[in-house]
Structures are given as C-alpha cells and as structure tokens.
Amino acid sequence: MTGSLAPIRINGAGPTGSLLALGLANFGYAIYLHDPLNAEQICSRSRAYALTHSSRRLLTRLGLWNELIPFLSPFKTLRLEDRGINKSVNFTDLDLHLSNRATRTVGWILDHTILMKLLMSKLERSIHVKLYLGEDNCQPFQSNHDFGLVIAADGPRSATRIRLKFPWWSHSYDQGCLTAKVRFRDIESEQAFECFRPEGPLAILPLGKSDFQVVWSAPLDRCRQLAELQTSAFLDQLCTILPHGLEPDVLLDSPAAFPLEISLAPKLHRDNVVLVGESGHRCHPVGGQGLNLCWRDAETLLQLMTSASCMRRGLKAVPARYTRLRYFDLLTVGLATDVLVRLFSNRQSGLLFVRRFGIFILKHSPWFRRVSLQAMSDGPSTLLHDLPN
Ligand SMILES: Cc1cc2nc3c(=O)[nH]c(=O)nc-3n(C[C@H](O)[C@H](O)[C@H](O)COP(=O)(O)OP(=O)(O)OC[C@H]3O[C@@H](n4cnc5c(N)ncnc54)[C@H](O)[C@@H]3O)c2cc1C
C-alpha cells in the first residue's frame, strides 16, 4: 500500500463504490473496500443500466470504456411516447451535443454482471486495494480518523449514513417499479423506448439482439401482483402495454418489484465522511438517470481528490467542496424526474395541454431536442458551461 497519500475507506462495493475505488487506486490511494456481500453476490444482480455520455466520459478516463465496448448495447434512437395524448417524438444522434456526436449513439445499455465482473477483476489485481468482501462486521470502522476519508457508497439504506445520523429527506411514491428481461419477436434492437402511461412510465431498453430490459412503473401493489404471475400470464399483461410492433416472446429472468422513492441528504458530508451514489440520493428510474447521477458523484470526488490543491493541502477541504459541487446536479435531476412523473401520470386538462405543447416543441425544434438530450445525457449543469471533449 502507498505511504504518502492518506488511506481511504469505502463502504459498499456496488457500481459506485467499486468504480471510485478503482479510480482512486489508479491514482495511488490505498483503498480499504468493504461490503457484506461477497464478490459473486455483488456481481449477480439481474439488472441493466442505461449509460449516458457523462458515464462514457468517466469510463473512458478510467481506461474501462474500450474493454466494455464489446458488451455494450448502443441505442441510436430514443423514442418518447405520451400514451395519454397519443403523441411521440424521437431523439436521434443528430440531437446530440457536438462533442458527443462522433459516437453516433444516444446511449448504451450495460448488464450489471458484466460491469461488476470487470470492476471486481481489476480491484482484485490492484496492489492499492484491500478487499473486505462477504464479511458481516462491515459496520464498525476502527475510527473514522484512521482514514483520510471515509466514503459511504453503501446504497439507499446506507448503514454509514444512518449510524452518523445524516439528515435525510425522503418521499415514497405510490408507484413501484417492476423489472424484467424479455426477448421480443422480429425487432430492430437499436431503439430504446420511454413511454409515459397514466399508471407510470415504461422503459424498454435494448440488451442486444432481440433481448430487452423492461422497467415498468405502476402502483406498487400491481407491480407485486405482476411479479407473482405465471410466465405466460405475465407476457400477456406486458403485451397490452407495449409500443406498437413489439411482441414479447420469452421471459428471460424472474420479474422483480421494487418500491420507488425520491430522497436526498441535504448535506453530503460530515467531518471526513462523504455520501456517494445512492447513499446520498435516490430518484425515480424514469429516464434511466440513477447510476449516471451516482457516477457523476464519483467523478467529482475523483477530480477533487486528485487535484493539485488537494495534493498540496490534503483532503480536509474535500468533503465540503464535494457537497457544494454536487448540489445543483442532484437537485435539478431529482426535481426533473419528479415533475415528469407527476406531469405524465395526471389527466387534468391544463396539464394535458402542457404535454401536448411540450411534445409539439420537441418534435419541431431541433434546438429544444438538443438541449433536453444534453440535460439528460450530461446533466443539467453542463447547460451552463462548456462540455469537456
Ligand atoms: C428497479 C430499478 C431499476 C433501475 N434502472 C436503472 C437504469 O436503467 N439505469 C440506471 O442508471 N440506474 C438504474 N437504477 C438505479 C441503479 O440501480 C442505482 O443507481 C445503482 O445501483 C446505485 O449504485 P450504488 O453503488 O450507489 O448503490 P448499490 O448498487 O445499492 O450498492 C451498494 C452496495 O453497498 C453494499 N452495502 C450495503 N450495506 C453495507 C454496509 N453496511 N457496509 C458496506 N457495504 C454495504 C451493498 O451490498 C451493495 O453492494 C435502477 C434502480 C432500480 C431500483
């Protein structure tokens, strides 16, 4: 382990904690990474992530993008449908910001297992990382002060956050979310769908060939009932809500239902402890923002911890600066997802008019499409300054 840089403890080896551990280890920090799950359990979650351009940039900077390319399912079109008013609009690579356009891809879908196996194999080989996986005694840190920084990346039920009594704002949605992997019949695989339905948004994300991840938001009880159905009954129900032309053929995993919430820690640090990823915030999965938002936390922390001023003055100023730098992005994305869910789950005539107008503008104004796609893809804060190349 390195002697010159202060040692760092990371609680949680999910996609946020593991990626951050790798980034900091590359820079020479000694990392102590803890998770109560073992490596196999960490990798085995059945989920796919929609990656945006901000995540592409971070993965490229960390030297992981090229290794992931063979496993990514790109989508060149994102089709947004408003089922309440039967209108739709397509976002294509032409709507991307110039600095993203060379990829000719709106976004990518990446399977959790593939991502985590790559991260785990790199962490296991790193001389700067000590892994404490599958150990029950994750909670007691020797003392926070044995470490330059303690990073809580232990997910939405963060034991670190609860133990240190961080304030936590949280609102549970009536809606839940059901995820399932489904094979469709005769379908072009380079299109992703976000359909706004009165019971909640439905995302259909291409996993390669004719396989798709379905993220179906609806009242939680209904999600739970759907998850209990026999395969054929489930596929019949799915059939009734799919966009025109999509026909389910095979169910590839067991559907799982989750409650949904919007949450935020009003302060992301206390002394030398910082909340990163879903330990510090959570939002509705509409628009697939979740993991991308978590990784922008990781990116900010990496930038702060590897900056020249941090090298000179140490880590003392990092926690407070991290909270300051992350707030705008977290608040705006959280609010935007919340407004979208409320707006599109509502049938008030005034709101139907707003939706009609919004879709009309998106359809007819390339500038409006570009700005909306940039906010979704790189974060709203990038609208205020230049995007990195
Ligand atoms: C149904 C659903 C669908 C989603 N779809 C998408 C999508 O399409 N695109 C997208 O970008 N995001 C999506 N998300 C969000 C995404 O899953 C999360 O943003 C992401 O998992 C957050 O990563 P994380 O590492 O912060 O937390 P987690 O993935 O929750 O990882 C936390 C880790 O901490 C560990 N841990 C727990 N307790 C302790 C402890 N006491 N000490 C140490 N470690 C501990 C856990 O074992 C786990 O490994 C979805 C979420 C849900 C629920």
The ligand as an ORCA input file, in Angstrom:
! r2SCAN-3c Opt
* xyz 0 1
  C     -35.774     -1.171    -10.428
  C     -34.608     -0.292    -10.683
  C     -34.205     -0.046    -11.981
  C     -33.118      0.769    -12.239
  N     -32.751      1.022    -13.523
  C     -31.693      1.833    -13.777
  C     -31.278      2.161    -15.107
  O     -31.857      1.730    -16.100
  N     -30.207      2.958    -15.291
  C     -29.516      3.472    -14.240
  O     -28.536      4.197    -14.441
  N     -29.872      3.180    -12.959
  C     -30.945      2.388    -12.700
  N     -31.325      2.118    -11.413
  C     -30.565      2.706    -10.323
  C     -29.287      1.931    -10.041
  O     -29.555      0.581     -9.771
  C     -28.605      2.564     -8.879
  O     -28.434      3.923     -9.200
  C     -27.245      1.940     -8.578
  O     -27.371      0.596     -8.227
  C     -26.602      2.702     -7.422
  O     -25.344      2.183     -7.187
  P     -24.662      2.307     -5.750
  O     -23.346      1.616     -5.903
  O     -24.700      3.722     -5.293
  O     -25.617      1.507     -4.754
  P     -25.950     -0.042     -4.737
  O     -25.965     -0.595     -6.105
  O     -27.172     -0.183     -3.904
  O     -24.687     -0.696     -3.981
  C     -24.497     -0.539     -2.594
  C     -23.515     -1.595     -2.098
  O     -23.303     -1.363     -0.707
  C     -23.316     -2.614     -0.026
  N     -23.649     -2.399      1.385
  C     -24.864     -2.423      1.977
  N     -24.730     -2.210      3.295
  C     -23.413     -2.043      3.557
  C     -22.664     -1.778      4.709
  N     -23.239     -1.683      5.922
  N     -21.331     -1.657      4.621
  C     -20.713     -1.768      3.411
  N     -21.386     -2.010      2.268
  C     -22.715     -2.155      2.331
  C     -24.330     -3.426     -0.783
  O     -24.136     -4.813     -0.567
  C     -24.047     -3.018     -2.240
  O     -23.063     -3.839     -2.829
  C     -32.417      1.328    -11.149
  C     -32.802      1.060     -9.831
  C     -33.897      0.274     -9.594
  C     -34.335      0.003     -8.175
*
